[in-house]
Amino acid sequence: MHWAFVLSALTSYYSLTVSAWPTKPHKPPVCIIGAGPAGLTAAGRLEAKGIEAVIFEKQEEIGGKCQSYYDEEGIFHPLGAAFFSNVTYTETVKVVDESGVSIEEFALAGARQQYEFNVTTGATRAVPASSAQFLQLMAAEIPRYVQLWNRDFAPISTTSYKKGVPESLTVSGSEWFQKNNFTALPIMLVNPLALYGYGDIRRIPALYILQYFSPDLLTGFVGQHNVYYTDFNKIWVEWAKKKLCKTQINLSHEVRCIDRSGKNPVVKYTKPHGNFIRWGKQECDSLIFAFPPTIENLERVGLDITEDEHEVFQNVAVENYFSSAVEMKLPFGVSYIANSSTLGVPPPNNGEPVAVLHLSSRSNVSTSWSWGPYKEFQAESTARDLLNTTLSSINKDPRNGTTPAQPLCPTDIRAFRKWDYFPHFDTEPLKNGAYAKLNRLQGCNKSFWASGLNGMEIVEWAVRAGQDVVDTYY
């Protein structure tokens, strides 16, 4: 009994001693809001560094704006990003390779019969071929554009424009082209800008136009070489399986409140729970905002916006932009584009579709894009109604002028999405140092900012934004 008592006492002593030894407190994870390319690649960089992260995404799937509609045969129809160039998209190519998803060559110009349509009357006609004089002029302007791009733009083309933004690039694209004596290129580029969601060349600063139209992408758009076409939604799903093995990704989790008043930020969110929603709370080591940081979006997540943040983000503008997958009579190899009133002016941005492209020969589903009024709210239902009305008036094979259009059925619109697309600064904020102010915000209140705003609303620059925030600050 004596030895049993001694043994019991010693065991109790050592048990107390061990429990009293200091233990390293668990560090809360980095909280990333948004599971698009920026948020996912930021998480990938953090995981590679051994830093715990957790992602909150309000959508049901990852990928951000890289979404797709899959028809009955499993054929994908892009509702977001679909094309890339292997010269400019260097970081994207790494993601594509790591995902293992297949790609195919795609001609941005010259491979389809193009027809224009009147959004009011539904009248269609073949797009007139460019004159020999115009083509010669464009051929002469492209080398000069490339020279200016390499001389004036390439040196400052860094994530978040940390080397500064020259005032010459804060003016509108139209003004920049005019000052540099270009006449053919601004006419050729006006539709690729508007139709792919980047706005009116007469308004959008030259900074973004040059960021988008790198020399290899420009020559792709004029048909000098092909780019690549792929399912970016599948790419991100497969990439995340391989690269985010330890990162918790919370889908259908909408952030409702962010409190940064304490030692660590606290995120409060809602998630589905049967027919109801359940509230949750997460303490964070720091925050990475991986979505377009407009004031509206920041208020939607319940951020306690500071005065300095308000000064920067009140100037972030986005485009009303919509994408859809629609079953139509439009044949493969034929495309539609909305006509405009004047050469060099984009189609009206009233919310109607501006382009329709039949991308798969194995499906009757086409992809359509619409753009709405700038800096005005446009409801998704309004744009969907306009899509139905407009496409019903052109739902035919335009090569046969006597074929009547067939009205769409509600079920013909297979998918429809609205995006707050292309976050950017307009001319005056750029002149007043918007990017310098944004860069000074990084790390304040344990908050970091990574989105298309950090460069350009394309996959490549969203990827670079996520990587840059982690590489620079973690």
C-alpha positions in Angstrom: 0.0 0.0 0.0 2.9 2.3 0.8 4.5 1.9 -2.6 1.2 2.2 -4.4 0.6 5.4 -2.5 4.0 6.8 -3.5 3.5 5.7 -7.1 0.1 7.4 -7.2 1.5 10.6 -5.7 4.4 10.7 -8.2 2.0 10.1 -11.1 -0.2 12.9 -9.9 2.8 15.2 -9.5 4.2 14.6 -13.0 0.7 14.8 -14.5 0.3 18.2 -12.9 3.8 19.2 -14.0 3.3 18.2 -17.6 -0.1 20.0 -17.8 1.5 23.1 -16.4 4.2 23.2 -19.1 3.6 26.0 -21.6 2.1 24.9 -24.9 2.2 26.9 -28.1 -1.2 28.5 -28.7 -3.0 27.6 -31.9 -2.7 30.4 -34.4 -6.0 31.1 -36.2 -6.1 30.6 -39.9 -5.8 33.3 -42.6 -9.4 33.9 -43.8 -9.8 34.3 -47.5 -13.1 35.7 -48.8 -13.7 34.5 -52.3 -12.8 31.2 -54.1 -12.0 32.7 -57.5 -8.5 32.5 -59.1 -7.1 35.1 -56.7 -8.4 33.5 -53.5 -7.5 30.0 -54.6 -4.0 30.8 -55.6 -3.5 32.8 -52.5 -4.5 29.7 -50.5 -2.2 27.6 -52.6 0.7 29.9 -51.8 -0.1 29.9 -48.1 -0.4 26.1 -48.0 2.9 25.7 -49.7 4.4 27.9 -46.9 2.8 25.8 -44.2 0.3 28.6 -43.3 -3.2 27.5 -42.4 -6.0 29.1 -44.4 -9.8 28.8 -44.7 -11.8 30.1 -47.7 -15.4 31.4 -47.6 -17.3 31.4 -50.8 -20.9 32.4 -51.2 -21.4 30.5 -54.5 -22.1 26.7 -54.6 -18.9 26.1 -56.6 -15.3 27.4 -56.6 -13.9 29.4 -59.5 -15.4 32.8 -59.0 -16.3 34.1 -62.4 -14.8 31.0 -64.0 -18.1 29.1 -64.3 -19.5 26.8 -66.9 -22.9 25.3 -67.9 -22.7 21.6 -68.7 -25.4 20.2 -71.0 -26.9 16.7 -71.1 -23.9 15.3 -72.9 -21.5 16.9 -70.4 -20.2 19.4 -72.9 -19.1 22.6 -71.2 -20.3 26.1 -72.3 -18.3 28.9 -70.6 -20.1 31.5 -68.6 -16.8 33.1 -67.7 -13.2 32.9 -68.8 -12.6 30.6 -71.8 -9.5 31.7 -73.7 -5.8 32.3 -72.9 -2.6 32.9 -74.7 0.5 30.9 -73.6 2.8 33.9 -74.1 1.1 36.4 -71.9 -0.7 34.0 -69.5 2.5 32.5 -68.0 1.1 31.9 -64.5 -2.2 30.6 -65.9 -0.3 28.1 -68.0 1.2 26.7 -64.8 -2.3 26.3 -63.3 -3.6 24.7 -66.5 -0.7 22.2 -66.6 -1.1 21.4 -62.9 -4.8 20.8 -63.3 -4.4 18.2 -66.1 -7.4 19.6 -67.9 -7.2 19.5 -71.7 -7.1 22.5 -73.9 -7.5 23.1 -77.7 -6.5 25.7 -80.2 -9.0 28.4 -80.9 -9.1 31.1 -83.6 -10.3 34.5 -82.2 -10.7 35.8 -85.7 -11.3 34.5 -89.2 -12.8 31.1 -88.4 -16.5 31.9 -88.3 -19.0 33.6 -90.5 -20.0 36.7 -88.6 -23.4 38.4 -88.8 -24.5 41.6 -87.1 -28.0 42.1 -85.8 -30.1 45.1 -84.8 -31.2 44.7 -81.2 -34.4 46.7 -81.9 -35.7 45.2 -85.2 -33.9 41.8 -85.3 -32.7 42.6 -88.8 -29.4 40.7 -89.6 -26.8 41.0 -92.3 -23.3 39.6 -92.9 -20.5 41.8 -91.4 -18.9 43.5 -94.3 -15.3 42.5 -95.0 -12.6 45.1 -94.1 -11.2 47.0 -97.1 -7.7 46.3 -98.3 -6.8 49.9 -97.3 -7.9 49.3 -93.7 -6.1 46.0 -93.5 -2.9 47.6 -94.8 -3.2 50.4 -92.3 -3.8 48.0 -89.4 -0.8 45.9 -90.5 1.4 49.0 -90.4 0.0 50.0 -86.9 0.5 46.7 -85.1 4.4 46.8 -85.1 4.3 50.4 -83.9 1.8 49.4 -81.1 4.1 46.6 -80.1 7.0 49.0 -79.9 5.2 51.5 -77.8 3.8 48.7 -75.6 7.3 47.4 -74.9 8.8 50.9 -74.3 6.1 52.6 -72.3 3.9 49.9 -70.8 5.9 46.7 -70.1 8.2 48.4 -67.6 5.2 49.4 -65.3 3.1 46.3 -65.9 3.5 44.8 -62.4 0.9 43.6 -59.9 -0.9 46.6 -58.3 1.2 48.8 -60.6 3.8 49.2 -57.8 6.1 51.1 -60.1 3.5 53.8 -60.7 1.1 54.8 -63.4 2.3 57.3 -65.9 -0.3 60.1 -66.5 -0.2 59.3 -70.2 -1.9 56.0 -69.5 -4.7 57.4 -67.3 -6.5 59.0 -70.3 -9.2 57.0 -72.2 -8.2 54.4 -74.7 -9.6 56.6 -77.5 -7.5 59.6 -76.5 -4.3 57.5 -76.1 -4.7 56.0 -79.6 -5.4 59.4 -81.0 -2.4 61.0 -79.3 -0.2 58.2 -80.8 -1.7 58.6 -84.3 -3.5 55.2 -84.5 -6.6 55.1 -86.6 -7.3 51.4 -87.5 -6.5 49.7 -84.2 -9.0 51.6 -82.1 -11.7 50.7 -84.6 -10.6 47.0 -84.6 -10.4 46.8 -80.7 -13.7 48.6 -79.8 -15.8 45.4 -80.0 -13.4 43.0 -78.3 -13.3 45.4 -75.4 -17.1 45.8 -75.1 -18.1 42.3 -75.9 -15.7 40.7 -73.5 -16.8 42.9 -70.6 -14.2 45.7 -70.6 -16.4 48.6 -71.4 -16.3 51.6 -73.8 -13.0 52.5 -75.4 -14.0 56.1 -75.2 -14.1 55.9 -71.4 -11.8 53.0 -70.2 -8.3 54.2 -69.3 -5.5 53.2 -71.7 -3.7 51.5 -68.7 -6.2 48.6 -68.8 -6.5 48.4 -72.6 -2.7 48.0 -72.9 -2.8 45.5 -70.0 -5.4 43.4 -71.8 -4.1 43.7 -75.3 -0.5 42.5 -74.9 1.2 42.1 -78.2 0.5 38.3 -78.5 -3.2 38.8 -77.6 -3.5 41.7 -80.0 -2.1 39.6 -82.9 -4.4 36.8 -81.8 -7.4 39.0 -82.2 -6.4 40.1 -85.7 -6.0 36.5 -86.7 -2.2 36.2 -87.0 -2.2 33.1 -84.7 -4.5 31.0 -82.5 -5.0 31.1 -78.7 -6.3 28.3 -76.5 -9.8 27.4 -75.4 -10.6 25.4 -72.2 -13.0 24.8 -69.4 -11.6 27.1 -66.6 -14.3 25.9 -64.2 -13.0 22.4 -64.4 -9.4 23.6 -64.2 -10.0 25.3 -60.9 -11.9 22.3 -59.5 -9.1 19.9 -60.5 -6.3 22.3 -59.4 -7.8 22.7 -56.0 -8.0 18.9 -55.5 -4.3 18.7 -56.0 -3.0 22.0 -54.5 -5.4 22.7 -51.6 -5.3 19.4 -49.8 -5.1 21.0 -46.3 -7.2 24.1 -47.0 -10.8 24.2 -45.8 -13.1 25.6 -48.5 -16.5 26.6 -47.3 -19.0 26.8 -50.2 -22.4 28.5 -49.9 -21.0 30.4 -46.9 -21.9 34.0 -47.1 -19.9 36.4 -45.0 -22.2 38.8 -43.2 -20.0 40.7 -40.7 -16.3 41.3 -40.2 -15.1 42.7 -36.9 -11.5 44.0 -36.9 -11.7 45.9 -33.5 -10.0 43.2 -31.5 -6.6 41.5 -31.5 -7.7 39.3 -34.4 -10.3 39.8 -37.1 -13.5 37.8 -36.6 -15.7 36.7 -39.5 -19.4 35.9 -39.0 -21.1 34.0 -41.8 -24.2 32.1 -42.7 -24.4 28.6 -44.3 -27.2 26.4 -45.4 -28.8 24.0 -42.8 -31.6 22.1 -44.3 -34.3 24.6 -45.2 -32.8 27.2 -42.9 -29.5 28.9 -42.5 -27.1 28.6 -39.6 -24.8 31.3 -38.3 -21.1 30.6 -37.7 -18.0 32.5 -36.5 -14.3 32.3 -37.3 -11.4 34.0 -35.7 -8.8 34.9 -38.3 -5.0 35.6 -38.2 -5.6 38.0 -41.1 -8.0 38.6 -44.0 -7.5 38.4 -47.7 -10.3 40.0 -49.7 -10.4 38.1 -53.0 -13.4 39.7 -54.7 -14.0 43.1 -56.5 -13.7 45.6 -53.6 -16.5 48.0 -54.4 -18.1 49.8 -51.5 -21.3 47.8 -52.2 -19.5 44.5 -51.9 -17.6 45.5 -48.8 -20.8 46.6 -47.1 -22.4 43.4 -48.2 -19.9 41.4 -46.2 -20.4 43.7 -43.2 -16.9 45.2 -43.2 -16.1 48.0 -40.7 -14.8 50.2 -43.5 -12.1 52.7 -42.5 -11.9 56.2 -43.8 -8.8 55.4 -45.8 -10.4 52.3 -47.3 -13.5 54.3 -48.2 -11.3 56.9 -50.0 -9.8 54.2 -52.2 -12.7 51.8 -52.8 -15.4 54.4 -53.4 -13.6 54.9 -56.8 -13.7 51.2 -57.8 -16.1 50.9 -60.7 -17.4 47.7 -62.3 -19.4 46.9 -65.5 -22.9 45.4 -65.6 -22.0 42.2 -67.4 -24.1 39.0 -68.1 -23.4 35.7 -69.6 -25.7 32.9 -70.7 -26.0 29.5 -72.3 -28.9 29.4 -74.7 -30.2 26.6 -77.0 -30.6 28.3 -80.4 -30.9 27.6 -84.2 -27.6 29.4 -84.8 -25.4 27.0 -86.7 -21.9 26.1 -85.6 -19.3 28.2 -87.4 -21.7 31.2 -87.4 -21.7 34.0 -84.9 -23.7 37.1 -84.1 -22.6 40.6 -83.0 -24.8 43.6 -82.2 -24.4 46.5 -84.6 -23.5 50.0 -83.5 -24.6 53.4 -84.9 -21.1 54.6 -85.7 -17.8 53.0 -86.8 -15.5 52.8 -83.8 -18.3 53.0 -81.3 -19.4 49.9 -79.3 -23.0 48.5 -79.4 -25.4 50.2 -76.9 -25.0 49.0 -73.3 -28.7 48.8 -72.5 -28.5 45.2 -71.2 -29.3 43.4 -74.4 -27.0 40.7 -75.7 -24.2 42.0 -77.8 -22.6 38.8 -79.0 -23.6 35.1 -79.5 -21.0 32.4 -80.2 -21.7 28.7 -81.0 -18.6 27.1 -79.5 -19.3 23.4 -79.8 -20.1 21.4 -82.9 -21.6 18.7 -80.8 -24.2 20.9 -79.1 -27.0 23.2 -80.0 -26.2 25.5 -77.1 -24.6 28.9 -77.8 -22.9 31.3 -75.4 -24.2 34.9 -75.3 -22.9 38.0 -73.5 -24.7 41.1 -72.6 -23.6 44.4 -71.1 -25.6 47.0 -69.2 -25.5 50.6 -68.2 -22.3 51.9 -66.6 -22.5 52.8 -62.9 -26.2 52.0 -62.8 -27.8 49.0 -61.2 -29.5 46.6 -63.6 -31.5 43.7 -62.3 -30.6 40.2 -63.5 -34.3 39.7 -64.3 -34.3 42.8 -66.6 -31.3 41.6 -68.6 -32.7 38.1 -68.8 -35.9 39.4 -70.3 -33.9 41.5 -72.8 -31.9 38.4 -73.7 -35.1 36.4 -74.4 -36.7 39.2 -76.4 -33.6 39.9 -78.5 -32.5 36.4 -79.2 -36.1 35.4 -80.1 -35.9 37.9 -83.0 -32.7 36.3 -84.3 -33.1 32.7 -83.5 -32.5 31.3 -86.9 -29.8 30.5 -89.5 -28.8 34.1 -90.7 -27.3 32.7 -93.9 -30.9 32.0 -95.1 -32.5 35.4 -95.4 -36.0 34.0 -95.8 -36.0 31.8 -92.7 -38.2 33.3 -89.9 -36.9 33.5 -86.4 -38.4 31.2 -83.8 -39.2 32.6 -80.4 -37.3 31.1 -77.5 -39.0 29.0 -74.9 -38.1 29.8 -71.2 -36.3 26.4 -71.0 -34.1 27.4 -74.0 -32.2 29.7 -71.6 -30.2 27.0 -69.9 -28.1 29.3 -67.7 -27.9 33.0 -67.0 -25.5 34.8 -64.7 -24.8 38.4 -63.7 -21.3 39.5 -62.8 -19.8 42.6 -61.2 -17.2 42.5 -63.8 -13.9 44.3 -64.4 -13.1 46.3 -61.2 -11.1 49.3 -62.2 -10.3 52.9 -61.5 -11.4 55.6 -64.0 -9.2 58.4 -65.2 -9.5 60.9 -62.3 -8.7 58.4 -59.5 -5.8 57.0 -61.5 -4.4 60.6 -61.9 -4.8 61.0 -58.2 -2.7 58.0 -57.3 -5.4 55.3 -56.7 -2.9 52.4 -56.9 -0.4 54.0 -54.6 -3.2 54.4 -52.1 -4.3 50.8 -52.6 -0.8 49.6 -52.0 -0.5 51.6 -48.8 -3.7 49.8 -47.5 -2.1 46.4 -47.8 -1.7 44.9 -44.3 -3.6 47.7 -42.5 -6.0 46.2 -39.9 -4.6 42.8 -40.9 -6.3 43.1 -44.2 -5.0 42.4 -47.7 -6.6 42.9 -51.1 -6.3 40.6 -54.1 -8.5 40.7 -57.2 -8.6 41.7 -60.8 -8.3 45.3 -59.6 -4.6 44.5 -58.8 -4.0 44.3 -62.6 -6.8 43.4 -64.9 -10.0 41.3 -64.9 -8.5 38.3 -66.6 -7.4 35.0 -65.1 -3.7 35.7 -65.4 -3.8 38.9 -63.3 -6.2 37.5 -60.7 -3.7 34.6 -60.2 -0.8 37.1 -59.9 -2.8 39.1 -57.4 -3.3 36.2 -55.1 0.3 35.1 -55.4 1.7 38.6 -54.9 -0.2 39.2 -51.7 1.1 36.1 -50.1 4.7 36.3 -51.5 5.0 39.9 -50.4 3.3 40.0 -47.0 3.3 36.4 -45.5 
